[in-house]
Structures are given as structure tokens and as C-alpha cells.
């Protein structure tokens, strides 16, 4: 039996539609803002945000808490 359309994904206790993206929530840490997950035809894919390497001795986080920037 074939599905009528693209399948949804289940992550934890929630369902996500095909092509929907989200930041996963992992107990006891909560929402993981630096990781993005997305649903592709019933399969969940997740990836950590890639950051360019820091070119200074003491980088700090500013606008983006996932990546560091020089002061």
C-alpha cells in the first residue's frame, strides 16, 4: 500500500510535517538552539550549526550563541 503523500516524522512525542524544520528539545537540557532538524519523507535529519573558525585568541559569543566571534 502506497501513501497518498509525503510522510510526517516523529521526534520524541511530536510529529512534524514533511519539509518542516525545528530545534530539537532534549530533556533535561531543553531546546537545542545550535541544532536544526528537518523532516524529509518520513525521515528525520539533524545537523549542528557549522561555525567558521575563530581567528582571535579570546573569542566571545555575541549575536549567535552557537558561534563565537572576535571582540
PDB file with SEQRES, HELIX, SHEET and CRYST1 records, atoms N, CA, C and O in Angstrom:
SEQRES   1 A   71  UNK UNK UNK UNK UNK UNK UNK UNK UNK UNK UNK UNK UNK          
SEQRES   2 A   71  UNK UNK UNK UNK UNK UNK UNK UNK UNK UNK UNK UNK UNK          
SEQRES   3 A   71  UNK UNK UNK UNK UNK UNK UNK UNK UNK UNK UNK UNK UNK          
SEQRES   4 A   71  UNK UNK UNK UNK UNK UNK UNK UNK UNK UNK UNK UNK UNK          
SEQRES   5 A   71  UNK UNK UNK UNK UNK UNK UNK UNK UNK UNK UNK UNK UNK          
SEQRES   6 A   71  UNK UNK UNK UNK UNK UNK                                      
SHEET    1 AA1 2 UNK A   9  UNK A  11  0                                        
SHEET    2 AA1 2 UNK A  14  UNK A  16 -1                                        
SHEET    1 AA2 3 UNK A  21  UNK A  22  0                                        
SHEET    2 AA2 3 UNK A  35  UNK A  40 -1                                        
SHEET    3 AA2 3 UNK A  43  UNK A  48 -1                                        
SHEET    1 AA3 2 UNK A  25  UNK A  26  0                                        
SHEET    2 AA3 2 UNK A  30  UNK A  31 -1                                        
CRYST1    1.000    1.000    1.000  90.00  90.00  90.00 P 1           1          
ATOM      1  N   UNK A   1       0.843  -1.174   0.000  1.00  0.00           N  
ATOM      2  CA  UNK A   1       0.000   0.000   0.000  1.00  0.00           C  
ATOM      3  C   UNK A   1       0.893   1.242   0.000  1.00  0.00           C  
ATOM      4  O   UNK A   1       1.836   1.335   0.786  1.00  0.00           O  
ATOM      5  N   UNK A   2       0.596   2.178  -0.870  1.00  0.00           N  
ATOM      6  CA  UNK A   2       1.407   3.377  -1.001  1.00  0.00           C  
ATOM      7  C   UNK A   2       0.717   4.566  -0.332  1.00  0.00           C  
ATOM      8  O   UNK A   2      -0.506   4.694  -0.386  1.00  0.00           O  
ATOM      9  N   UNK A   3       1.509   5.429   0.297  1.00  0.00           N  
ATOM     10  CA  UNK A   3       0.945   6.604   0.966  1.00  0.00           C  
ATOM     11  C   UNK A   3       0.461   7.611  -0.069  1.00  0.00           C  
ATOM     12  O   UNK A   3       0.962   7.652  -1.193  1.00  0.00           O  
ATOM     13  N   UNK A   4      -0.518   8.424   0.321  1.00  0.00           N  
ATOM     14  CA  UNK A   4      -1.067   9.431  -0.580  1.00  0.00           C  
ATOM     15  C   UNK A   4      -0.107  10.591  -0.809  1.00  0.00           C  
ATOM     16  O   UNK A   4      -0.177  11.248  -1.848  1.00  0.00           O  
ATOM     17  N   UNK A   5       0.778  10.852   0.128  1.00  0.00           N  
ATOM     18  CA  UNK A   5       1.704  11.970   0.013  1.00  0.00           C  
ATOM     19  C   UNK A   5       2.923  11.733   0.875  1.00  0.00           C  
ATOM     20  O   UNK A   5       3.103  10.647   1.425  1.00  0.00           O  
ATOM     21  N   UNK A   6       3.767  12.757   0.995  1.00  0.00           N  
ATOM     22  CA  UNK A   6       4.964  12.622   1.826  1.00  0.00           C  
ATOM     23  C   UNK A   6       4.600  12.328   3.276  1.00  0.00           C  
ATOM     24  O   UNK A   6       3.616  12.847   3.803  1.00  0.00           O  
ATOM     25  N   UNK A   7       5.401  11.497   3.901  1.00  0.00           N  
ATOM     26  CA  UNK A   7       5.130  11.094   5.285  1.00  0.00           C  
ATOM     27  C   UNK A   7       5.670  12.114   6.275  1.00  0.00           C  
ATOM     28  O   UNK A   7       6.619  12.843   5.988  1.00  0.00           O  
ATOM     29  N   UNK A   8       5.052  12.151   7.433  1.00  0.00           N  
ATOM     30  CA  UNK A   8       5.499  13.014   8.533  1.00  0.00           C  
ATOM     31  C   UNK A   8       6.578  12.285   9.328  1.00  0.00           C  
ATOM     32  O   UNK A   8       6.786  11.083   9.158  1.00  0.00           O  
ATOM     33  N   UNK A   9       7.259  13.027  10.195  1.00  0.00           N  
ATOM     34  CA  UNK A   9       8.320  12.464  11.035  1.00  0.00           C  
ATOM     35  C   UNK A   9       7.924  12.576  12.503  1.00  0.00           C  
ATOM     36  O   UNK A   9       7.272  13.535  12.915  1.00  0.00           O  
ATOM     37  N   UNK A  10       8.324  11.598  13.265  1.00  0.00           N  
ATOM     38  CA  UNK A  10       8.107  11.654  14.710  1.00  0.00           C  
ATOM     39  C   UNK A  10       9.453  11.870  15.375  1.00  0.00           C  
ATOM     40  O   UNK A  10      10.418  11.155  15.107  1.00  0.00           O  
ATOM     41  N   UNK A  11       9.503  12.876  16.254  1.00  0.00           N  
ATOM     42  CA  UNK A  11      10.713  13.141  17.032  1.00  0.00           C  
ATOM     43  C   UNK A  11      10.271  13.331  18.469  1.00  0.00           C  
ATOM     44  O   UNK A  11       9.563  14.288  18.785  1.00  0.00           O  
ATOM     45  N   UNK A  12      10.681  12.433  19.332  1.00  0.00           N  
ATOM     46  CA  UNK A  12      10.185  12.456  20.710  1.00  0.00           C  
ATOM     47  C   UNK A  12       8.703  12.144  20.707  1.00  0.00           C  
ATOM     48  O   UNK A  12       8.276  11.115  20.184  1.00  0.00           O  
ATOM     49  N   UNK A  13       7.929  13.029  21.287  1.00  0.00           N  
ATOM     50  CA  UNK A  13       6.473  12.834  21.335  1.00  0.00           C  
ATOM     51  C   UNK A  13       5.734  13.674  20.308  1.00  0.00           C  
ATOM     52  O   UNK A  13       4.503  13.684  20.290  1.00  0.00           O  
ATOM     53  N   UNK A  14       6.470  14.381  19.449  1.00  0.00           N  
ATOM     54  CA  UNK A  14       5.829  15.276  18.482  1.00  0.00           C  
ATOM     55  C   UNK A  14       5.959  14.753  17.066  1.00  0.00           C  
ATOM     56  O   UNK A  14       6.889  14.016  16.741  1.00  0.00           O  
ATOM     57  N   UNK A  15       5.015  15.146  16.233  1.00  0.00           N  
ATOM     58  CA  UNK A  15       5.028  14.825  14.808  1.00  0.00           C  
ATOM     59  C   UNK A  15       5.316  16.104  14.026  1.00  0.00           C  
ATOM     60  O   UNK A  15       4.831  17.177  14.384  1.00  0.00           O  
ATOM     61  N   UNK A  16       6.098  15.988  12.972  1.00  0.00           N  
ATOM     62  CA  UNK A  16       6.451  17.120  12.121  1.00  0.00           C  
ATOM     63  C   UNK A  16       6.107  16.773  10.681  1.00  0.00           C  
ATOM     64  O   UNK A  16       6.301  15.639  10.243  1.00  0.00           O  
ATOM     65  N   UNK A  17       5.598  17.750   9.955  1.00  0.00           N  
ATOM     66  CA  UNK A  17       5.226  17.552   8.566  1.00  0.00           C  
ATOM     67  C   UNK A  17       6.454  17.473   7.675  1.00  0.00           C  
ATOM     68  O   UNK A  17       7.533  17.934   8.048  1.00  0.00           O  
ATOM     69  N   UNK A  18       6.287  16.888   6.499  1.00  0.00           N  
ATOM     70  CA  UNK A  18       7.362  16.823   5.522  1.00  0.00           C  
ATOM     71  C   UNK A  18       7.867  18.238   5.225  1.00  0.00           C  
ATOM     72  O   UNK A  18       7.064  19.153   5.044  1.00  0.00           O  
ATOM     73  N   UNK A  19       9.168  18.421   5.174  1.00  0.00           N  
ATOM     74  CA  UNK A  19       9.854  19.695   4.929  1.00  0.00           C  
ATOM     75  C   UNK A  19       9.781  20.667   6.107  1.00  0.00           C  
ATOM     76  O   UNK A  19      10.245  21.800   5.978  1.00  0.00           O  
ATOM     77  N   UNK A  20       9.225  20.275   7.231  1.00  0.00           N  
ATOM     78  CA  UNK A  20       9.193  21.138   8.409  1.00  0.00           C  
ATOM     79  C   UNK A  20      10.533  21.034   9.136  1.00  0.00           C  
ATOM     80  O   UNK A  20      11.133  19.960   9.184  1.00  0.00           O  
ATOM     81  N   UNK A  21      11.003  22.154   9.703  1.00  0.00           N  
ATOM     82  CA  UNK A  21      12.255  22.137  10.464  1.00  0.00           C  
ATOM     83  C   UNK A  21      11.991  22.634  11.881  1.00  0.00           C  
ATOM     84  O   UNK A  21      11.027  23.358  12.129  1.00  0.00           O  
ATOM     85  N   UNK A  22      12.875  22.226  12.822  1.00  0.00           N  
ATOM     86  CA  UNK A  22      12.707  22.581  14.224  1.00  0.00           C  
ATOM     87  C   UNK A  22      14.037  22.416  14.948  1.00  0.00           C  
ATOM     88  O   UNK A  22      14.956  21.753  14.466  1.00  0.00           O  
ATOM     89  N   UNK A  23      14.108  23.040  16.121  1.00  0.00           N  
ATOM     90  CA  UNK A  23      15.220  22.831  17.036  1.00  0.00           C  
ATOM     91  C   UNK A  23      14.758  21.758  18.015  1.00  0.00           C  
ATOM     92  O   UNK A  23      13.731  21.929  18.671  1.00  0.00           O  
ATOM     93  N   UNK A  24      15.491  20.662  18.126  1.00  0.00           N  
ATOM     94  CA  UNK A  24      15.021  19.583  19.000  1.00  0.00           C  
ATOM     95  C   UNK A  24      15.084  19.970  20.471  1.00  0.00           C  
ATOM     96  O   UNK A  24      15.917  20.777  20.885  1.00  0.00           O  
ATOM     97  N   UNK A  25      14.200  19.386  21.236  1.00  0.00           N  
ATOM     98  CA  UNK A  25      14.185  19.568  22.678  1.00  0.00           C  
ATOM     99  C   UNK A  25      14.608  18.242  23.298  1.00  0.00           C  
ATOM    100  O   UNK A  25      13.993  17.204  23.050  1.00  0.00           O  
ATOM    101  N   UNK A  26      15.659  18.285  24.104  1.00  0.00           N  
ATOM    102  CA  UNK A  26      16.210  17.076  24.695  1.00  0.00           C  
ATOM    103  C   UNK A  26      16.213  17.221  26.221  1.00  0.00           C  
ATOM    104  O   UNK A  26      17.002  17.994  26.766  1.00  0.00           O  
ATOM    105  N   UNK A  27      15.330  16.478  26.916  1.00  0.00           N  
ATOM    106  CA  UNK A  27      15.330  16.548  28.372  1.00  0.00           C  
ATOM    107  C   UNK A  27      16.651  15.994  28.914  1.00  0.00           C  
ATOM    108  O   UNK A  27      17.141  15.023  28.338  1.00  0.00           O  
ATOM    109  N   UNK A  28      17.240  16.506  29.923  1.00  0.00           N  
ATOM    110  CA  UNK A  28      16.819  17.634  30.746  1.00  0.00           C  
ATOM    111  C   UNK A  28      17.398  18.959  30.270  1.00  0.00           C  
ATOM    112  O   UNK A  28      17.304  19.955  30.988  1.00  0.00           O  
ATOM    113  N   UNK A  29      18.000  19.001  29.070  1.00  0.00           N  
ATOM    114  CA  UNK A  29      18.696  20.194  28.588  1.00  0.00           C  
ATOM    115  C   UNK A  29      17.776  21.236  27.967  1.00  0.00           C  
ATOM    116  O   UNK A  29      18.128  22.415  27.927  1.00  0.00           O  
ATOM    117  N   UNK A  30      16.617  20.834  27.485  1.00  0.00           N  
ATOM    118  CA  UNK A  30      15.690  21.760  26.840  1.00  0.00           C  
ATOM    119  C   UNK A  30      15.970  21.880  25.347  1.00  0.00           C  
ATOM    120  O   UNK A  30      16.550  20.984  24.733  1.00  0.00           O  
ATOM    121  N   UNK A  31      15.552  22.993  24.782  1.00  0.00           N  
ATOM    122  CA  UNK A  31      15.694  23.205  23.336  1.00  0.00           C  
ATOM    123  C   UNK A  31      17.158  23.401  22.960  1.00  0.00           C  
ATOM    124  O   UNK A  31      17.873  24.183  23.586  1.00  0.00           O  
ATOM    125  N   UNK A  32      17.587  22.690  21.942  1.00  0.00           N  
ATOM    126  CA  UNK A  32      18.972  22.742  21.465  1.00  0.00           C  
ATOM    127  C   UNK A  32      19.036  23.719  20.291  1.00  0.00           C  
ATOM    128  O   UNK A  32      18.870  23.321  19.137  1.00  0.00           O  
ATOM    129  N   UNK A  33      19.277  25.008  20.589  1.00  0.00           N  
ATOM    130  CA  UNK A  33      19.242  26.073  19.575  1.00  0.00           C  
ATOM    131  C   UNK A  33      20.324  25.924  18.509  1.00  0.00           C  
ATOM    132  O   UNK A  33      20.173  26.447  17.405  1.00  0.00           O  
ATOM    133  N   UNK A  34      21.408  25.224  18.817  1.00  0.00           N  
ATOM    134  CA  UNK A  34      22.517  25.100  17.867  1.00  0.00           C  
ATOM    135  C   UNK A  34      22.360  23.896  16.937  1.00  0.00           C  
ATOM    136  O   UNK A  34      23.221  23.639  16.097  1.00  0.00           O  
ATOM    137  N   UNK A  35      21.257  23.162  17.092  1.00  0.00           N  
ATOM    138  CA  UNK A  35      20.987  22.004  16.247  1.00  0.00           C  
ATOM    139  C   UNK A  35      19.669  22.240  15.517  1.00  0.00           C  
ATOM    140  O   UNK A  35      18.691  22.693  16.112  1.00  0.00           O  
ATOM    141  N   UNK A  36      19.654  21.932  14.233  1.00  0.00           N  
ATOM    142  CA  UNK A  36      18.445  22.067  13.431  1.00  0.00           C  
ATOM    143  C   UNK A  36      18.085  20.695  12.872  1.00  0.00           C  
ATOM    144  O   UNK A  36      18.931  20.003  12.304  1.00  0.00           O  
ATOM    145  N   UNK A  37      16.832  20.313  13.037  1.00  0.00           N  
ATOM    146  CA  UNK A  37      16.331  19.062  12.480  1.00  0.00           C  
ATOM    147  C   UNK A  37      15.292  19.387  11.420  1.00  0.00           C  
ATOM    148  O   UNK A  37      14.664  20.445  11.464  1.00  0.00           O  
ATOM    149  N   UNK A  38      15.111  18.479  10.470  1.00  0.00           N  
ATOM    150  CA  UNK A  38      14.085  18.662   9.448  1.00  0.00           C  
ATOM    151  C   UNK A  38      13.581  17.296   9.017  1.00  0.00           C  
ATOM    152  O   UNK A  38      14.267  16.283   9.148  1.00  0.00           O  
ATOM    153  N   UNK A  39      12.365  17.303   8.499  1.00  0.00           N  
ATOM    154  CA  UNK A  39      11.693  16.076   8.083  1.00  0.00           C  
ATOM    155  C   UNK A  39      11.734  15.953   6.563  1.00  0.00           C  
ATOM    156  O   UNK A  39      11.353  16.877   5.845  1.00  0.00           O  
ATOM    157  N   UNK A  40      12.200  14.804   6.083  1.00  0.00           N  
ATOM    158  CA  UNK A  40      12.252  14.541   4.643  1.00  0.00           C  
ATOM    159  C   UNK A  40      11.603  13.182   4.390  1.00  0.00           C  
ATOM    160  O   UNK A  40      12.203  12.140   4.654  1.00  0.00           O  
ATOM    161  N   UNK A  41      10.396  13.200   3.885  1.00  0.00           N  
ATOM    162  CA  UNK A  41       9.671  11.978   3.516  1.00  0.00           C  
ATOM    163  C   UNK A  41       9.673  10.923   4.620  1.00  0.00           C  
ATOM    164  O   UNK A  41       9.931   9.747   4.365  1.00  0.00           O  
ATOM    165  N   UNK A  42       9.386  11.352   5.838  1.00  0.00           N  
ATOM    166  CA  UNK A  42       9.278  10.407   6.944  1.00  0.00           C  
ATOM    167  C   UNK A  42      10.578  10.132   7.673  1.00  0.00           C  
ATOM    168  O   UNK A  42      10.582   9.381   8.648  1.00  0.00           O  
ATOM    169  N   UNK A  43      11.689  10.721   7.227  1.00  0.00           N  
ATOM    170  CA  UNK A  43      12.982  10.538   7.892  1.00  0.00           C  
ATOM    171  C   UNK A  43      13.442  11.836   8.521  1.00  0.00           C  
ATOM    172  O   UNK A  43      13.425  12.884   7.876  1.00  0.00           O  
ATOM    173  N   UNK A  44      13.854  11.771   9.782  1.00  0.00           N  
ATOM    174  CA  UNK A  44      14.357  12.944  10.485  1.00  0.00           C  
ATOM    175  C   UNK A  44      15.856  13.064  10.275  1.00  0.00           C  
ATOM    176  O   UNK A  44      16.595  12.092  10.429  1.00  0.00           O  
ATOM    177  N   UNK A  45      16.295  14.259   9.923  1.00  0.00           N  
ATOM    178  CA  UNK A  45      17.708  14.567   9.759  1.00  0.00           C  
ATOM    179  C   UNK A  45      18.034  15.731  10.687  1.00  0.00           C  
ATOM    180  O   UNK A  45      17.269  16.692  10.763  1.00  0.00           O  
ATOM    181  N   UNK A  46      19.161  15.654  11.393  1.00  0.00           N  
ATOM    182  CA  UNK A  46      19.574  16.730  12.292  1.00  0.00           C  
ATOM    183  C   UNK A  46      21.034  17.081  12.021  1.00  0.00           C  
ATOM    184  O   UNK A  46      21.844  16.227  11.659  1.00  0.00           O  
ATOM    185  N   UNK A  47      21.345  18.363  12.207  1.00  0.00           N  
ATOM    186  CA  UNK A  47      22.714  18.809  11.995  1.00  0.00           C  
ATOM    187  C   UNK A  47      23.019  19.966  12.936  1.00  0.00           C  
ATOM    188  O   UNK A  47      22.204  20.871  13.120  1.00  0.00           O  
ATOM    189  N   UNK A  48      24.203  19.918  13.527  1.00  0.00           N  
ATOM    190  CA  UNK A  48      24.676  21.018  14.374  1.00  0.00           C  
ATOM    191  C   UNK A  48      25.066  22.176  13.462  1.00  0.00           C  
ATOM    192  O   UNK A  48      25.623  21.965  12.385  1.00  0.00           O  
ATOM    193  N   UNK A  49      24.773  23.393  13.896  1.00  0.00           N  
ATOM    194  CA  UNK A  49      25.122  24.574  13.115  1.00  0.00           C  
ATOM    195  C   UNK A  49      26.632  24.638  12.957  1.00  0.00           C  
ATOM    196  O   UNK A  49      27.372  24.514  13.933  1.00  0.00           O  
ATOM    197  N   UNK A  50      27.082  24.832  11.732  1.00  0.00           N  
ATOM    198  CA  UNK A  50      28.514  24.927  11.471  1.00  0.00           C  
ATOM    199  C   UNK A  50      28.955  26.373  11.644  1.00  0.00           C  
ATOM    200  O   UNK A  50      28.299  27.299  11.167  1.00  0.00           O  
ATOM    201  N   UNK A  51      30.063  26.548  12.326  1.00  0.00           N  
ATOM    202  CA  UNK A  51      30.593  27.880  12.592  1.00  0.00           C  
ATOM    203  C   UNK A  51      31.974  28.014  11.960  1.00  0.00           C  
ATOM    204  O   UNK A  51      32.757  27.064  11.953  1.00  0.00           O  
ATOM    205  N   UNK A  52      32.269  29.203  11.430  1.00  0.00           N  
ATOM    206  CA  UNK A  52      33.617  29.403  10.892  1.00  0.00           C  
ATOM    207  C   UNK A  52      34.621  29.418  12.046  1.00  0.00           C  
ATOM    208  O   UNK A  52      34.274  29.803  13.162  1.00  0.00           O  
ATOM    209  N   UNK A  53      35.863  29.001  11.783  1.00  0.00           N  
ATOM    210  CA  UNK A  53      36.861  29.002  12.859  1.00  0.00           C  
ATOM    211  C   UNK A  53      37.150  30.420  13.336  1.00  0.00           C  
ATOM    212  O   UNK A  53      37.117  31.369  12.552  1.00  0.00           O  
ATOM    213  N   UNK A  54      37.428  30.552  14.607  1.00  0.00           N  
ATOM    214  CA  UNK A  54      37.712  31.849  15.213  1.00  0.00           C  
ATOM    215  C   UNK A  54      39.161  32.236  14.928  1.00  0.00           C  
ATOM    216  O   UNK A  54      40.063  31.407  15.053  1.00  0.00           O  
ATOM    217  N   UNK A  55      39.384  33.485  14.549  1.00  0.00           N  
ATOM    218  CA  UNK A  55      40.728  33.942  14.189  1.00  0.00           C  
ATOM    219  C   UNK A  55      41.360  34.795  15.280  1.00  0.00           C  
ATOM    220  O   UNK A  55      42.334  35.500  15.016  1.00  0.00           O  
ATOM    221  N   UNK A  56      40.831  34.749  16.495  1.00  0.00           N  
ATOM    222  CA  UNK A  56      41.401  35.567  17.563  1.00  0.00           C  
ATOM    223  C   UNK A  56      41.701  34.696  18.782  1.00  0.00           C  
ATOM    224  O   UNK A  56      41.247  33.555  18.873  1.00  0.00           O  
ATOM    225  N   UNK A  57      42.464  35.247  19.704  1.00  0.00           N  
ATOM    226  CA  UNK A  57      42.895  34.493  20.875  1.00  0.00           C  
ATOM    227  C   UNK A  57      41.778  34.269  21.894  1.00  0.00           C  
ATOM    228  O   UNK A  57      41.719  33.212  22.523  1.00  0.00           O  
ATOM    229  N   UNK A  58      40.891  35.257  22.062  1.00  0.00           N  
ATOM    230  CA  UNK A  58      39.816  35.112  23.049  1.00  0.00           C  
ATOM    231  C   UNK A  58      38.470  35.472  22.434  1.00  0.00           C  
ATOM    232  O   UNK A  58      37.969  36.579  22.629  1.00  0.00           O  
ATOM    233  N   UNK A  59      37.888  34.540  21.692  1.00  0.00           N  
ATOM    234  CA  UNK A  59      36.593  34.810  21.065  1.00  0.00           C  
ATOM    235  C   UNK A  59      35.466  34.866  22.096  1.00  0.00           C  
ATOM    236  O   UNK A  59      35.585  34.326  23.196  1.00  0.00           O  
ATOM    237  N   UNK A  60      34.375  35.526  21.720  1.00  0.00           N  
ATOM    238  CA  UNK A  60      33.204  35.639  22.591  1.00  0.00           C  
ATOM    239  C   UNK A  60      31.950  35.395  21.760  1.00  0.00           C  
ATOM    240  O   UNK A  60      31.954  35.594  20.546  1.00  0.00           O  
ATOM    241  N   UNK A  61      30.881  34.963  22.419  1.00  0.00           N  
ATOM    242  CA  UNK A  61      29.610  34.802  21.718  1.00  0.00           C  
ATOM    243  C   UNK A  61      28.871  36.125  21.780  1.00  0.00           C  
ATOM    244  O   UNK A  61      28.823  36.774  22.825  1.00  0.00           O  
ATOM    245  N   UNK A  62      28.297  36.520  20.653  1.00  0.00           N  
ATOM    246  CA  UNK A  62      27.537  37.779  20.615  1.00  0.00           C  
ATOM    247  C   UNK A  62      26.137  37.511  20.099  1.00  0.00           C  
ATOM    248  O   UNK A  62      25.297  36.983  20.828  1.00  0.00           O  
ATOM    249  N   UNK A  63      25.880  37.863  18.866  1.00  0.00           N  
ATOM    250  CA  UNK A  63      24.545  37.737  18.278  1.00  0.00           C  
ATOM    251  C   UNK A  63      24.088  36.279  18.200  1.00  0.00           C  
ATOM    252  O   UNK A  63      22.907  35.981  18.372  1.00  0.00           O  
ATOM    253  N   UNK A  64      25.029  35.383  17.940  1.00  0.00           N  
ATOM    254  CA  UNK A  64      24.700  33.977  17.758  1.00  0.00           C  
ATOM    255  C   UNK A  64      25.343  33.178  18.897  1.00  0.00           C  
ATOM    256  O   UNK A  64      26.567  33.048  18.933  1.00  0.00           O  
ATOM    257  N   UNK A  65      24.555  32.646  19.817  1.00  0.00           N  
ATOM    258  CA  UNK A  65      25.131  31.913  20.944  1.00  0.00           C  
ATOM    259  C   UNK A  65      25.802  30.592  20.536  1.00  0.00           C  
ATOM    260  O   UNK A  65      26.506  29.988  21.346  1.00  0.00           O  
ATOM    261  N   UNK A  66      25.596  30.143  19.308  1.00  0.00           N  
ATOM    262  CA  UNK A  66      26.192  28.878  18.847  1.00  0.00           C  
ATOM    263  C   UNK A  66      27.607  29.076  18.315  1.00  0.00           C  
ATOM    264  O   UNK A  66      28.409  28.142  18.326  1.00  0.00           O  
ATOM    265  N   UNK A  67      27.915  30.268  17.854  1.00  0.00           N  
ATOM    266  CA  UNK A  67      29.219  30.534  17.250  1.00  0.00           C  
ATOM    267  C   UNK A  67      29.917  31.678  17.981  1.00  0.00           C  
ATOM    268  O   UNK A  67      29.268  32.579  18.512  1.00  0.00           O  
ATOM    269  N   UNK A  68      31.235  31.626  18.000  1.00  0.00           N  
ATOM    270  CA  UNK A  68      31.996  32.691  18.643  1.00  0.00           C  
ATOM    271  C   UNK A  68      32.510  33.671  17.589  1.00  0.00           C  
ATOM    272  O   UNK A  68      32.707  33.307  16.429  1.00  0.00           O  
ATOM    273  N   UNK A  69      32.720  34.902  18.003  1.00  0.00           N  
ATOM    274  CA  UNK A  69      33.270  35.963  17.138  1.00  0.00           C  
ATOM    275  C   UNK A  69      34.339  36.700  17.915  1.00  0.00           C  
ATOM    276  O   UNK A  69      34.356  36.682  19.146  1.00  0.00           O  
ATOM    277  N   UNK A  70      35.224  37.344  17.191  1.00  0.00           N  
ATOM    278  CA  UNK A  70      36.245  38.154  17.846  1.00  0.00           C  
ATOM    279  C   UNK A  70      35.607  39.423  18.388  1.00  0.00           C  
ATOM    280  O   UNK A  70      34.658  39.954  17.810  1.00  0.00           O  
ATOM    281  N   UNK A  71      36.143  39.899  19.508  1.00  0.00           N  
ATOM    282  CA  UNK A  71      35.600  41.115  20.134  1.00  0.00           C  
ATOM    283  C   UNK A  71      36.007  42.340  19.369  1.00  0.00           C  
ATOM    284  O   UNK A  71      35.643  43.453  19.747  1.00  0.00           O  
TER     285      UNK A  71                                                      
END                                                                             
